[in-house]
Amino acid sequence: MPTWLEHGAHAVRGAIETALGPWGGAAAVIDAYEAAVGSTVAAQQDAARSIAVGPLRALVALGADLTRDIGAVQASAARWVLDA
C-alpha cells in the first residue's frame, strides 16, 4: 500500500476513534452493536418458537438467521476497517 494511503487510513481511523471516544471507542461500539444484534436474534427466535404454523415459523426463523449473519458480517467488516 502506498505510504500516502496508509497515512490517510491512519488519520481516518484516528478521527473515528476520537469521535467514538465518549462511548468507549470503536471496539466498544462494535461490541454494543453485536450485543444488540444478539438480543434481536434471540427475540426473533423466541417469536419463531411461539408460532404454531410451520411455514410462518420457518420464515421468522429464517429472518433471525439473516439478522445474525448480516450483523456478523457488518461487525467483522467494521473491526477489519477500524482495526478494532
N, CA, C and O atoms as a Maestro MAE file, in Angstrom:
{
 s_m_m2io_version
 :::
 2.0.0
}

f_m_ct {
 s_m_title
 :::
 protein
 m_atom[336] {
  # First column is atom index #
  i_m_mmod_type
  r_m_x_coord
  r_m_y_coord
  r_m_z_coord
  i_m_residue_number
  s_m_chain_name
  s_m_pdb_residue_name
  s_m_pdb_atom_name
  i_m_atomic_number
  :::
  1 25 0.854 -1.168 0.000 1 A "MET " " N  " 7
  2 3 0.000 0.000 0.000 1 A "MET " " CA " 6
  3 2 0.905 1.238 0.000 1 A "MET " " C  " 6
  4 15 1.884 1.289 0.744 1 A "MET " " O  " 8
  5 25 0.583 2.225 -0.826 2 A "PRO " " N  " 7
  6 3 1.393 3.445 -0.852 2 A "PRO " " CA " 6
  7 2 1.397 4.147 0.512 2 A "PRO " " C  " 6
  8 15 0.423 4.076 1.262 2 A "PRO " " O  " 8
  9 25 2.478 4.806 0.809 3 A "THR " " N  " 7
  10 3 2.636 5.471 2.103 3 A "THR " " CA " 6
  11 2 1.551 6.515 2.335 3 A "THR " " C  " 6
  12 15 1.008 6.613 3.435 3 A "THR " " O  " 8
  13 25 1.233 7.295 1.302 4 A "TRP " " N  " 7
  14 3 0.227 8.342 1.472 4 A "TRP " " CA " 6
  15 2 -1.132 7.743 1.817 4 A "TRP " " C  " 6
  16 15 -1.898 8.334 2.578 4 A "TRP " " O  " 8
  17 25 -1.434 6.562 1.256 5 A "LEU " " N  " 7
  18 3 -2.701 5.912 1.553 5 A "LEU " " CA " 6
  19 2 -2.720 5.382 2.988 5 A "LEU " " C  " 6
  20 15 -3.746 5.454 3.665 5 A "LEU " " O  " 8
  21 25 -1.604 4.860 3.443 6 A "GLU " " N  " 7
  22 3 -1.513 4.400 4.831 6 A "GLU " " CA " 6
  23 2 -1.722 5.555 5.802 6 A "GLU " " C  " 6
  24 15 -2.421 5.415 6.806 6 A "GLU " " O  " 8
  25 25 -1.111 6.698 5.496 7 A "HIS " " N  " 7
  26 3 -1.278 7.869 6.365 7 A "HIS " " CA " 6
  27 2 -2.733 8.335 6.384 7 A "HIS " " C  " 6
  28 15 -3.262 8.716 7.428 7 A "HIS " " O  " 8
  29 25 -3.366 8.299 5.219 8 A "GLY " " N  " 7
  30 3 -4.777 8.692 5.149 8 A "GLY " " CA " 6
  31 2 -5.662 7.749 5.937 8 A "GLY " " C  " 6
  32 15 -6.553 8.182 6.668 8 A "GLY " " O  " 8
  33 25 -5.412 6.444 5.784 9 A "ALA " " N  " 7
  34 3 -6.208 5.457 6.521 9 A "ALA " " CA " 6
  35 2 -6.002 5.611 8.024 9 A "ALA " " C  " 6
  36 15 -6.955 5.510 8.798 9 A "ALA " " O  " 8
  37 25 -4.776 5.854 8.432 10 A "HIS " " N  " 7
  38 3 -4.478 6.049 9.844 10 A "HIS " " CA " 6
  39 2 -5.190 7.299 10.376 10 A "HIS " " C  " 6
  40 15 -5.712 7.288 11.491 10 A "HIS " " O  " 8
  41 25 -5.212 8.364 9.586 11 A "ALA " " N  " 7
  42 3 -5.892 9.599 10.003 11 A "ALA " " CA " 6
  43 2 -7.391 9.375 10.153 11 A "ALA " " C  " 6
  44 15 -8.004 9.862 11.102 11 A "ALA " " O  " 8
  45 25 -7.981 8.635 9.212 12 A "VAL " " N  " 7
  46 3 -9.425 8.359 9.285 12 A "VAL " " CA " 6
  47 2 -9.738 7.494 10.499 12 A "VAL " " C  " 6
  48 15 -10.702 7.762 11.218 12 A "VAL " " O  " 8
  49 25 -8.930 6.454 10.737 13 A "ARG " " N  " 7
  50 3 -9.138 5.609 11.918 13 A "ARG " " CA " 6
  51 2 -9.032 6.427 13.197 13 A "ARG " " C  " 6
  52 15 -9.821 6.243 14.123 13 A "ARG " " O  " 8
  53 25 -8.056 7.329 13.250 14 A "GLY " " N  " 7
  54 3 -7.893 8.178 14.430 14 A "GLY " " CA " 6
  55 2 -9.087 9.086 14.645 14 A "GLY " " C  " 6
  56 15 -9.528 9.284 15.777 14 A "GLY " " O  " 8
  57 25 -9.614 9.640 13.554 15 A "ALA " " N  " 7
  58 3 -10.780 10.522 13.665 15 A "ALA " " CA " 6
  59 2 -12.009 9.753 14.149 15 A "ALA " " C  " 6
  60 15 -12.775 10.248 14.975 15 A "ALA " " O  " 8
  61 25 -12.185 8.552 13.632 16 A "ILE " " N  " 7
  62 3 -13.327 7.733 14.054 16 A "ILE " " CA " 6
  63 2 -13.171 7.332 15.516 16 A "ILE " " C  " 6
  64 15 -14.136 7.366 16.280 16 A "ILE " " O  " 8
  65 25 -11.959 6.953 15.904 17 A "GLU " " N  " 7
  66 3 -11.719 6.572 17.307 17 A "GLU " " CA " 6
  67 2 -11.985 7.762 18.228 17 A "GLU " " C  " 6
  68 15 -12.557 7.594 19.306 17 A "GLU " " O  " 8
  69 25 -11.579 8.949 17.816 18 A "THR " " N  " 7
  70 3 -11.831 10.155 18.614 18 A "THR " " CA " 6
  71 2 -13.327 10.440 18.707 18 A "THR " " C  " 6
  72 15 -13.838 10.773 19.776 18 A "THR " " O  " 8
  73 25 -14.022 10.308 17.580 19 A "ALA " " N  " 7
  74 3 -15.461 10.571 17.569 19 A "ALA " " CA " 6
  75 2 -16.224 9.578 18.448 19 A "ALA " " C  " 6
  76 15 -17.221 9.936 19.074 19 A "ALA " " O  " 8
  77 25 -15.755 8.337 18.491 20 A "LEU " " N  " 7
  78 3 -16.440 7.316 19.284 20 A "LEU " " CA " 6
  79 2 -15.880 7.205 20.698 20 A "LEU " " C  " 6
  80 15 -16.337 6.377 21.486 20 A "LEU " " O  " 8
  81 25 -14.901 8.030 21.017 21 A "GLY " " N  " 7
  82 3 -14.271 8.019 22.333 21 A "GLY " " CA " 6
  83 2 -15.239 8.128 23.501 21 A "GLY " " C  " 6
  84 15 -15.102 7.383 24.471 21 A "GLY " " O  " 8
  85 25 -16.222 9.040 23.442 22 A "PRO " " N  " 7
  86 3 -17.158 9.157 24.571 22 A "PRO " " CA " 6
  87 2 -17.943 7.884 24.851 22 A "PRO " " C  " 6
  88 15 -18.464 7.710 25.952 22 A "PRO " " O  " 8
  89 25 -18.032 7.007 23.882 23 A "TRP " " N  " 7
  90 3 -18.752 5.742 24.053 23 A "TRP " " CA " 6
  91 2 -17.813 4.580 24.278 23 A "TRP " " C  " 6
  92 15 -18.242 3.427 24.223 23 A "TRP " " O  " 8
  93 25 -16.547 4.847 24.529 24 A "GLY " " N  " 7
  94 3 -15.587 3.792 24.816 24 A "GLY " " CA " 6
  95 2 -14.713 3.410 23.639 24 A "GLY " " C  " 6
  96 15 -13.920 2.474 23.742 24 A "GLY " " O  " 8
  97 25 -14.838 4.105 22.531 25 A "GLY " " N  " 7
  98 3 -14.023 3.803 21.358 25 A "GLY " " CA " 6
  99 2 -14.726 2.869 20.390 25 A "GLY " " C  " 6
  100 15 -15.811 2.356 20.664 25 A "GLY " " O  " 8
  101 25 -14.079 2.663 19.255 26 A "ALA " " N  " 7
  102 3 -14.682 1.861 18.185 26 A "ALA " " CA " 6
  103 2 -14.971 0.430 18.636 26 A "ALA " " C  " 6
  104 15 -16.032 -0.114 18.331 26 A "ALA " " O  " 8
  105 25 -14.047 -0.169 19.350 27 A "ALA " " N  " 7
  106 3 -14.244 -1.560 19.773 27 A "ALA " " CA " 6
  107 2 -15.460 -1.695 20.679 27 A "ALA " " C  " 6
  108 15 -16.220 -2.654 20.550 27 A "ALA " " O  " 8
  109 25 -15.652 -0.759 21.584 28 A "ALA " " N  " 7
  110 3 -16.795 -0.815 22.491 28 A "ALA " " CA " 6
  111 2 -18.116 -0.618 21.746 28 A "ALA " " C  " 6
  112 15 -19.119 -1.257 22.064 28 A "ALA " " O  " 8
  113 25 -18.105 0.269 20.758 29 A "VAL " " N  " 7
  114 3 -19.320 0.500 19.974 29 A "VAL " " CA " 6
  115 2 -19.659 -0.741 19.146 29 A "VAL " " C  " 6
  116 15 -20.826 -1.115 19.035 29 A "VAL " " O  " 8
  117 25 -18.655 -1.368 18.576 30 A "ILE " " N  " 7
  118 3 -18.891 -2.588 17.804 30 A "ILE " " CA " 6
  119 2 -19.381 -3.706 18.726 30 A "ILE " " C  " 6
  120 15 -20.266 -4.471 18.343 30 A "ILE " " O  " 8
  121 25 -18.822 -3.810 19.926 31 A "ASP " " N  " 7
  122 3 -19.290 -4.807 20.894 31 A "ASP " " CA " 6
  123 2 -20.755 -4.568 21.246 31 A "ASP " " C  " 6
  124 15 -21.539 -5.514 21.338 31 A "ASP " " O  " 8
  125 25 -21.121 -3.309 21.441 32 A "ALA " " N  " 7
  126 3 -22.519 -2.979 21.762 32 A "ALA " " CA " 6
  127 2 -23.434 -3.327 20.592 32 A "ALA " " C  " 6
  128 15 -24.549 -3.810 20.789 32 A "ALA " " O  " 8
  129 25 -22.956 -3.078 19.370 33 A "TYR " " N  " 7
  130 3 -23.741 -3.430 18.192 33 A "TYR " " CA " 6
  131 2 -23.957 -4.945 18.122 33 A "TYR " " C  " 6
  132 15 -25.062 -5.409 17.839 33 A "TYR " " O  " 8
  133 25 -22.896 -5.708 18.383 34 A "GLU " " N  " 7
  134 3 -23.025 -7.166 18.374 34 A "GLU " " CA " 6
  135 2 -24.003 -7.642 19.447 34 A "GLU " " C  " 6
  136 15 -24.767 -8.579 19.215 34 A "GLU " " O  " 8
  137 25 -23.985 -7.009 20.611 35 A "ALA " " N  " 7
  138 3 -24.920 -7.379 21.675 35 A "ALA " " CA " 6
  139 2 -26.355 -7.068 21.269 35 A "ALA " " C  " 6
  140 15 -27.263 -7.851 21.548 35 A "ALA " " O  " 8
  141 25 -26.564 -5.930 20.611 36 A "ALA " " N  " 7
  142 3 -27.909 -5.561 20.155 36 A "ALA " " CA " 6
  143 2 -28.403 -6.541 19.100 36 A "ALA " " C  " 6
  144 15 -29.567 -6.940 19.116 36 A "ALA " " O  " 8
  145 25 -27.527 -6.926 18.190 37 A "VAL " " N  " 7
  146 3 -27.902 -7.911 17.171 37 A "VAL " " CA " 6
  147 2 -28.241 -9.238 17.839 37 A "VAL " " C  " 6
  148 15 -29.221 -9.887 17.471 37 A "VAL " " O  " 8
  149 25 -27.442 -9.643 18.812 38 A "GLY " " N  " 7
  150 3 -27.710 -10.887 19.523 38 A "GLY " " CA " 6
  151 2 -29.057 -10.873 20.227 38 A "GLY " " C  " 6
  152 15 -29.776 -11.872 20.208 38 A "GLY " " O  " 8
  153 25 -29.406 -9.756 20.848 39 A "SER " " N  " 7
  154 3 -30.710 -9.636 21.516 39 A "SER " " CA " 6
  155 2 -31.849 -9.689 20.506 39 A "SER " " C  " 6
  156 15 -32.880 -10.311 20.759 39 A "SER " " O  " 8
  157 25 -31.662 -9.043 19.375 40 A "THR " " N  " 7
  158 3 -32.686 -9.060 18.331 40 A "THR " " CA " 6
  159 2 -32.887 -10.471 17.788 40 A "THR " " C  " 6
  160 15 -34.018 -10.913 17.587 40 A "THR " " O  " 8
  161 25 -31.786 -11.170 17.555 41 A "VAL " " N  " 7
  162 3 -31.874 -12.551 17.056 41 A "VAL " " CA " 6
  163 2 -32.583 -13.434 18.080 41 A "VAL " " C  " 6
  164 15 -33.428 -14.250 17.711 41 A "VAL " " O  " 8
  165 25 -32.251 -13.281 19.352 42 A "ALA " " N  " 7
  166 3 -32.910 -14.081 20.394 42 A "ALA " " CA " 6
  167 2 -34.409 -13.815 20.423 42 A "ALA " " C  " 6
  168 15 -35.204 -14.744 20.573 42 A "ALA " " O  " 8
  169 25 -34.797 -12.555 20.279 43 A "ALA " " N  " 7
  170 3 -36.227 -12.220 20.269 43 A "ALA " " CA " 6
  171 2 -36.914 -12.824 19.048 43 A "ALA " " C  " 6
  172 15 -38.029 -13.336 19.148 43 A "ALA " " O  " 8
  173 25 -36.252 -12.765 17.902 44 A "GLN " " N  " 7
  174 3 -36.834 -13.356 16.700 44 A "GLN " " CA " 6
  175 2 -36.954 -14.879 16.832 44 A "GLN " " C  " 6
  176 15 -37.943 -15.465 16.394 44 A "GLN " " O  " 8
  177 25 -35.962 -15.504 17.428 45 A "GLN " " N  " 7
  178 3 -36.021 -16.960 17.623 45 A "GLN " " CA " 6
  179 2 -37.129 -17.335 18.601 45 A "GLN " " C  " 6
  180 15 -37.823 -18.331 18.399 45 A "GLN " " O  " 8
  181 25 -37.300 -16.540 19.666 46 A "ASP " " N  " 7
  182 3 -38.388 -16.787 20.613 46 A "ASP " " CA " 6
  183 2 -39.742 -16.650 19.916 46 A "ASP " " C  " 6
  184 15 -40.652 -17.450 20.131 46 A "ASP " " O  " 8
  185 25 -39.854 -15.619 19.077 47 A "ALA " " N  " 7
  186 3 -41.098 -15.423 18.334 47 A "ALA " " CA " 6
  187 2 -41.354 -16.602 17.400 47 A "ALA " " C  " 6
  188 15 -42.487 -17.068 17.282 47 A "ALA " " O  " 8
  189 25 -40.310 -17.083 16.742 48 A "ALA " " N  " 7
  190 3 -40.467 -18.218 15.824 48 A "ALA " " CA " 6
  191 2 -40.938 -19.458 16.571 48 A "ALA " " C  " 6
  192 15 -41.797 -20.192 16.081 48 A "ALA " " O  " 8
  193 25 -40.376 -19.696 17.760 49 A "ARG " " N  " 7
  194 3 -40.766 -20.874 18.534 49 A "ARG " " CA " 6
  195 2 -42.219 -20.806 18.995 49 A "ARG " " C  " 6
  196 15 -42.847 -21.839 19.229 49 A "ARG " " O  " 8
  197 25 -42.747 -19.609 19.124 50 A "SER " " N  " 7
  198 3 -44.123 -19.475 19.621 50 A "SER " " CA " 6
  199 2 -45.169 -19.562 18.509 50 A "SER " " C  " 6
  200 15 -46.367 -19.572 18.793 50 A "SER " " O  " 8
  201 25 -44.738 -19.624 17.258 51 A "ILE " " N  " 7
  202 3 -45.676 -19.682 16.138 51 A "ILE " " CA " 6
  203 2 -46.014 -21.138 15.845 51 A "ILE " " C  " 6
  204 15 -45.128 -21.979 15.692 51 A "ILE " " O  " 8
  205 25 -47.313 -21.419 15.768 52 A "ALA " " N  " 7
  206 3 -47.771 -22.797 15.568 52 A "ALA " " CA " 6
  207 2 -47.790 -23.199 14.090 52 A "ALA " " C  " 6
  208 15 -47.739 -24.388 13.775 52 A "ALA " " O  " 8
  209 25 -47.861 -22.246 13.204 53 A "VAL " " N  " 7
  210 3 -47.946 -22.542 11.770 53 A "VAL " " CA " 6
  211 2 -46.532 -22.743 11.231 53 A "VAL " " C  " 6
  212 15 -45.713 -21.824 11.262 53 A "VAL " " O  " 8
  213 25 -46.248 -23.952 10.736 54 A "GLY " " N  " 7
  214 3 -44.914 -24.339 10.304 54 A "GLY " " CA " 6
  215 2 -44.241 -23.408 9.309 54 A "GLY " " C  " 6
  216 15 -43.121 -22.961 9.558 54 A "GLY " " O  " 8
  217 25 -44.892 -23.100 8.185 55 A "PRO " " N  " 7
  218 3 -44.226 -22.241 7.207 55 A "PRO " " CA " 6
  219 2 -43.935 -20.831 7.739 55 A "PRO " " C  " 6
  220 15 -42.897 -20.247 7.427 55 A "PRO " " O  " 8
  221 25 -44.835 -20.303 8.524 56 A "LEU " " N  " 7
  222 3 -44.618 -18.973 9.103 56 A "LEU " " CA " 6
  223 2 -43.488 -19.025 10.135 56 A "LEU " " C  " 6
  224 15 -42.666 -18.111 10.205 56 A "LEU " " O  " 8
  225 25 -43.451 -20.092 10.932 57 A "ARG " " N  " 7
  226 3 -42.379 -20.278 11.900 57 A "ARG " " CA " 6
  227 2 -41.022 -20.337 11.194 57 A "ARG " " C  " 6
  228 15 -40.051 -19.735 11.650 57 A "ARG " " O  " 8
  229 25 -40.965 -21.067 10.079 58 A "ALA " " N  " 7
  230 3 -39.724 -21.188 9.312 58 A "ALA " " CA " 6
  231 2 -39.312 -19.838 8.734 58 A "ALA " " C  " 6
  232 15 -38.123 -19.523 8.687 58 A "ALA " " O  " 8
  233 25 -40.265 -19.052 8.301 59 A "LEU " " N  " 7
  234 3 -39.968 -17.727 7.742 59 A "LEU " " CA " 6
  235 2 -39.391 -16.794 8.813 59 A "LEU " " C  " 6
  236 15 -38.431 -16.070 8.551 59 A "LEU " " O  " 8
  237 25 -39.965 -16.808 10.000 60 A "VAL " " N  " 7
  238 3 -39.466 -15.967 11.086 60 A "VAL " " CA " 6
  239 2 -38.082 -16.450 11.530 60 A "VAL " " C  " 6
  240 15 -37.210 -15.633 11.829 60 A "VAL " " O  " 8
  241 25 -37.875 -17.765 11.576 61 A "ALA " " N  " 7
  242 3 -36.564 -18.317 11.930 61 A "ALA " " CA " 6
  243 2 -35.523 -17.934 10.876 61 A "ALA " " C  " 6
  244 15 -34.374 -17.648 11.211 61 A "ALA " " O  " 8
  245 25 -35.925 -17.929 9.613 62 A "LEU " " N  " 7
  246 3 -35.021 -17.502 8.544 62 A "LEU " " CA " 6
  247 2 -34.634 -16.038 8.729 62 A "LEU " " C  " 6
  248 15 -33.481 -15.661 8.517 62 A "LEU " " O  " 8
  249 25 -35.597 -15.222 9.122 63 A "GLY " " N  " 7
  250 3 -35.299 -13.810 9.404 63 A "GLY " " CA " 6
  251 2 -34.278 -13.671 10.524 63 A "GLY " " C  " 6
  252 15 -33.396 -12.815 10.455 63 A "GLY " " O  " 8
  253 25 -34.388 -14.500 11.547 64 A "ALA " " N  " 7
  254 3 -33.420 -14.468 12.648 64 A "ALA " " CA " 6
  255 2 -32.029 -14.866 12.156 64 A "ALA " " C  " 6
  256 15 -31.028 -14.258 12.533 64 A "ALA " " O  " 8
  257 25 -31.981 -15.896 11.309 65 A "ASP " " N  " 7
  258 3 -30.692 -16.326 10.760 65 A "ASP " " CA " 6
  259 2 -30.062 -15.229 9.898 65 A "ASP " " C  " 6
  260 15 -28.859 -14.982 9.979 65 A "ASP " " O  " 8
  261 25 -30.870 -14.586 9.086 66 A "LEU " " N  " 7
  262 3 -30.362 -13.498 8.244 66 A "LEU " " CA " 6
  263 2 -29.877 -12.325 9.081 66 A "LEU " " C  " 6
  264 15 -28.836 -11.739 8.785 66 A "LEU " " O  " 8
  265 25 -30.619 -11.980 10.118 67 A "THR " " N  " 7
  266 3 -30.208 -10.895 11.007 67 A "THR " " CA " 6
  267 2 -28.863 -11.216 11.642 67 A "THR " " C  " 6
  268 15 -27.974 -10.366 11.691 67 A "THR " " O  " 8
  269 25 -28.714 -12.448 12.129 68 A "ARG " " N  " 7
  270 3 -27.453 -12.869 12.736 68 A "ARG " " CA " 6
  271 2 -26.293 -12.790 11.750 68 A "ARG " " C  " 6
  272 15 -25.227 -12.268 12.076 68 A "ARG " " O  " 8
  273 25 -26.508 -13.311 10.540 69 A "ASP " " N  " 7
  274 3 -25.435 -13.344 9.551 69 A "ASP " " CA " 6
  275 2 -25.048 -11.955 9.060 69 A "ASP " " C  " 6
  276 15 -23.862 -11.653 8.926 69 A "ASP " " O  " 8
  277 25 -26.031 -11.115 8.795 70 A "ILE " " N  " 7
  278 3 -25.750 -9.755 8.329 70 A "ILE " " CA " 6
  279 2 -25.047 -8.959 9.424 70 A "ILE " " C  " 6
  280 15 -24.094 -8.230 9.150 70 A "ILE " " O  " 8
  281 25 -25.512 -9.097 10.656 71 A "GLY " " N  " 7
  282 3 -24.855 -8.413 11.772 71 A "GLY " " CA " 6
  283 2 -23.416 -8.855 11.951 71 A "GLY " " C  " 6
  284 15 -22.544 -8.036 12.239 71 A "GLY " " O  " 8
  285 25 -23.160 -10.152 11.781 72 A "ALA " " N  " 7
  286 3 -21.789 -10.667 11.921 72 A "ALA " " CA " 6
  287 2 -20.887 -10.120 10.823 72 A "ALA " " C  " 6
  288 15 -19.737 -9.770 11.085 72 A "ALA " " O  " 8
  289 25 -21.395 -10.045 9.604 73 A "VAL " " N  " 7
  290 3 -20.592 -9.507 8.501 73 A "VAL " " CA " 6
  291 2 -20.296 -8.030 8.733 73 A "VAL " " C  " 6
  292 15 -19.170 -7.581 8.518 73 A "VAL " " O  " 8
  293 25 -21.294 -7.278 9.166 74 A "GLN " " N  " 7
  294 3 -21.087 -5.855 9.405 74 A "GLN " " CA " 6
  295 2 -20.087 -5.619 10.527 74 A "GLN " " C  " 6
  296 15 -19.200 -4.775 10.397 74 A "GLN " " O  " 8
  297 25 -20.217 -6.349 11.620 75 A "ALA " " N  " 7
  298 3 -19.286 -6.178 12.742 75 A "ALA " " CA " 6
  299 2 -17.873 -6.595 12.340 75 A "ALA " " C  " 6
  300 15 -16.901 -5.932 12.701 75 A "ALA " " O  " 8
  301 25 -17.761 -7.680 11.603 76 A "SER " " N  " 7
  302 3 -16.449 -8.131 11.161 76 A "SER " " CA " 6
  303 2 -15.797 -7.104 10.227 76 A "SER " " C  " 6
  304 15 -14.608 -6.812 10.349 76 A "SER " " O  " 8
  305 25 -16.576 -6.570 9.311 77 A "ALA " " N  " 7
  306 3 -16.037 -5.560 8.391 77 A "ALA " " CA " 6
  307 2 -15.616 -4.308 9.144 77 A "ALA " " C  " 6
  308 15 -14.574 -3.727 8.843 77 A "ALA " " O  " 8
  309 25 -16.413 -3.886 10.121 78 A "ALA " " N  " 7
  310 3 -16.064 -2.698 10.906 78 A "ALA " " CA " 6
  311 2 -14.780 -2.936 11.695 78 A "ALA " " C  " 6
  312 15 -13.917 -2.061 11.756 78 A "ALA " " O  " 8
  313 25 -14.653 -4.115 12.296 79 A "ARG " " N  " 7
  314 3 -13.420 -4.420 13.037 79 A "ARG " " CA " 6
  315 2 -12.207 -4.440 12.104 79 A "ARG " " C  " 6
  316 15 -11.132 -3.964 12.468 79 A "ARG " " O  " 8
  317 25 -12.381 -4.985 10.915 80 A "TRP " " N  " 7
  318 3 -11.284 -5.057 9.959 80 A "TRP " " CA " 6
  319 2 -10.869 -3.663 9.501 80 A "TRP " " C  " 6
  320 15 -9.683 -3.338 9.471 80 A "TRP " " O  " 8
  321 25 -11.854 -2.845 9.148 81 A "VAL " " N  " 7
  322 3 -11.561 -1.492 8.652 81 A "VAL " " CA " 6
  323 2 -10.948 -0.632 9.742 81 A "VAL " " C  " 6
  324 15 -10.009 0.121 9.485 81 A "VAL " " O  " 8
  325 25 -11.468 -0.737 10.947 82 A "LEU " " N  " 7
  326 3 -11.006 0.124 12.047 82 A "LEU " " CA " 6
  327 2 -9.905 -0.516 12.866 82 A "LEU " " C  " 6
  328 15 -9.404 0.110 13.800 82 A "LEU " " O  " 8
  329 25 -9.513 -1.730 12.556 83 A "ASP " " N  " 7
  330 3 -8.531 -2.453 13.347 83 A "ASP " " CA " 6
  331 2 -8.893 -2.454 14.814 83 A "ASP " " C  " 6
  332 15 -8.032 -2.307 15.681 83 A "ASP " " O  " 8
  333 25 -10.193 -2.624 15.088 84 A "ALA " " N  " 7
  334 3 -10.688 -2.575 16.465 84 A "ALA " " CA " 6
  335 2 -10.637 -3.942 17.104 84 A "ALA " " C  " 6
  336 15 -11.015 -4.095 18.265 84 A "ALA " " O  " 8
  :::
 }
 m_bond[335] {
  # First column is bond index #
  i_m_from
  i_m_to
  i_m_order
  :::
  1 1 2 1
  2 2 3 1
  3 3 4 2
  4 3 5 1
  5 5 6 1
  6 6 7 1
  7 7 8 2
  8 7 9 1
  9 9 10 1
  10 10 11 1
  11 11 12 2
  12 11 13 1
  13 13 14 1
  14 14 15 1
  15 15 16 2
  16 15 17 1
  17 17 18 1
  18 18 19 1
  19 19 20 2
  20 19 21 1
  21 21 22 1
  22 22 23 1
  23 23 24 2
  24 23 25 1
  25 25 26 1
  26 26 27 1
  27 27 28 2
  28 27 29 1
  29 29 30 1
  30 30 31 1
  31 31 32 2
  32 31 33 1
  33 33 34 1
  34 34 35 1
  35 35 36 2
  36 35 37 1
  37 37 38 1
  38 38 39 1
  39 39 40 2
  40 39 41 1
  41 41 42 1
  42 42 43 1
  43 43 44 2
  44 43 45 1
  45 45 46 1
  46 46 47 1
  47 47 48 2
  48 47 49 1
  49 49 50 1
  50 50 51 1
  51 51 52 2
  52 51 53 1
  53 53 54 1
  54 54 55 1
  55 55 56 2
  56 55 57 1
  57 57 58 1
  58 58 59 1
  59 59 60 2
  60 59 61 1
  61 61 62 1
  62 62 63 1
  63 63 64 2
  64 63 65 1
  65 65 66 1
  66 66 67 1
  67 67 68 2
  68 67 69 1
  69 69 70 1
  70 70 71 1
  71 71 72 2
  72 71 73 1
  73 73 74 1
  74 74 75 1
  75 75 76 2
  76 75 77 1
  77 77 78 1
  78 78 79 1
  79 79 80 2
  80 79 81 1
  81 81 82 1
  82 82 83 1
  83 83 84 2
  84 83 85 1
  85 85 86 1
  86 86 87 1
  87 87 88 2
  88 87 89 1
  89 89 90 1
  90 90 91 1
  91 91 92 2
  92 91 93 1
  93 93 94 1
  94 94 95 1
  95 95 96 2
  96 95 97 1
  97 97 98 1
  98 98 99 1
  99 99 100 2
  100 99 101 1
  101 101 102 1
  102 102 103 1
  103 103 104 2
  104 103 105 1
  105 105 106 1
  106 106 107 1
  107 107 108 2
  108 107 109 1
  109 109 110 1
  110 110 111 1
  111 111 112 2
  112 111 113 1
  113 113 114 1
  114 114 115 1
  115 115 116 2
  116 115 117 1
  117 117 118 1
  118 118 119 1
  119 119 120 2
  120 119 121 1
  121 121 122 1
  122 122 123 1
  123 123 124 2
  124 123 125 1
  125 125 126 1
  126 126 127 1
  127 127 128 2
  128 127 129 1
  129 129 130 1
  130 130 131 1
  131 131 132 2
  132 131 133 1
  133 133 134 1
  134 134 135 1
  135 135 136 2
  136 135 137 1
  137 137 138 1
  138 138 139 1
  139 139 140 2
  140 139 141 1
  141 141 142 1
  142 142 143 1
  143 143 144 2
  144 143 145 1
  145 145 146 1
  146 146 147 1
  147 147 148 2
  148 147 149 1
  149 149 150 1
  150 150 151 1
  151 151 152 2
  152 151 153 1
  153 153 154 1
  154 154 155 1
  155 155 156 2
  156 155 157 1
  157 157 158 1
  158 158 159 1
  159 159 160 2
  160 159 161 1
  161 161 162 1
  162 162 163 1
  163 163 164 2
  164 163 165 1
  165 165 166 1
  166 166 167 1
  167 167 168 2
  168 167 169 1
  169 169 170 1
  170 170 171 1
  171 171 172 2
  172 171 173 1
  173 173 174 1
  174 174 175 1
  175 175 176 2
  176 175 177 1
  177 177 178 1
  178 178 179 1
  179 179 180 2
  180 179 181 1
  181 181 182 1
  182 182 183 1
  183 183 184 2
  184 183 185 1
  185 185 186 1
  186 186 187 1
  187 187 188 2
  188 187 189 1
  189 189 190 1
  190 190 191 1
  191 191 192 2
  192 191 193 1
  193 193 194 1
  194 194 195 1
  195 195 196 2
  196 195 197 1
  197 197 198 1
  198 198 199 1
  199 199 200 2
  200 199 201 1
  201 201 202 1
  202 202 203 1
  203 203 204 2
  204 203 205 1
  205 205 206 1
  206 206 207 1
  207 207 208 2
  208 207 209 1
  209 209 210 1
  210 210 211 1
  211 211 212 2
  212 211 213 1
  213 213 214 1
  214 214 215 1
  215 215 216 2
  216 215 217 1
  217 217 218 1
  218 218 219 1
  219 219 220 2
  220 219 221 1
  221 221 222 1
  222 222 223 1
  223 223 224 2
  224 223 225 1
  225 225 226 1
  226 226 227 1
  227 227 228 2
  228 227 229 1
  229 229 230 1
  230 230 231 1
  231 231 232 2
  232 231 233 1
  233 233 234 1
  234 234 235 1
  235 235 236 2
  236 235 237 1
  237 237 238 1
  238 238 239 1
  239 239 240 2
  240 239 241 1
  241 241 242 1
  242 242 243 1
  243 243 244 2
  244 243 245 1
  245 245 246 1
  246 246 247 1
  247 247 248 2
  248 247 249 1
  249 249 250 1
  250 250 251 1
  251 251 252 2
  252 251 253 1
  253 253 254 1
  254 254 255 1
  255 255 256 2
  256 255 257 1
  257 257 258 1
  258 258 259 1
  259 259 260 2
  260 259 261 1
  261 261 262 1
  262 262 263 1
  263 263 264 2
  264 263 265 1
  265 265 266 1
  266 266 267 1
  267 267 268 2
  268 267 269 1
  269 269 270 1
  270 270 271 1
  271 271 272 2
  272 271 273 1
  273 273 274 1
  274 274 275 1
  275 275 276 2
  276 275 277 1
  277 277 278 1
  278 278 279 1
  279 279 280 2
  280 279 281 1
  281 281 282 1
  282 282 283 1
  283 283 284 2
  284 283 285 1
  285 285 286 1
  286 286 287 1
  287 287 288 2
  288 287 289 1
  289 289 290 1
  290 290 291 1
  291 291 292 2
  292 291 293 1
  293 293 294 1
  294 294 295 1
  295 295 296 2
  296 295 297 1
  297 297 298 1
  298 298 299 1
  299 299 300 2
  300 299 301 1
  301 301 302 1
  302 302 303 1
  303 303 304 2
  304 303 305 1
  305 305 306 1
  306 306 307 1
  307 307 308 2
  308 307 309 1
  309 309 310 1
  310 310 311 1
  311 311 312 2
  312 311 313 1
  313 313 314 1
  314 314 315 1
  315 315 316 2
  316 315 317 1
  317 317 318 1
  318 318 319 1
  319 319 320 2
  320 319 321 1
  321 321 322 1
  322 322 323 1
  323 323 324 2
  324 323 325 1
  325 325 326 1
  326 326 327 1
  327 327 328 2
  328 327 329 1
  329 329 330 1
  330 330 331 1
  331 331 332 2
  332 331 333 1
  333 333 334 1
  334 334 335 1
  335 335 336 2
  :::
 }
}
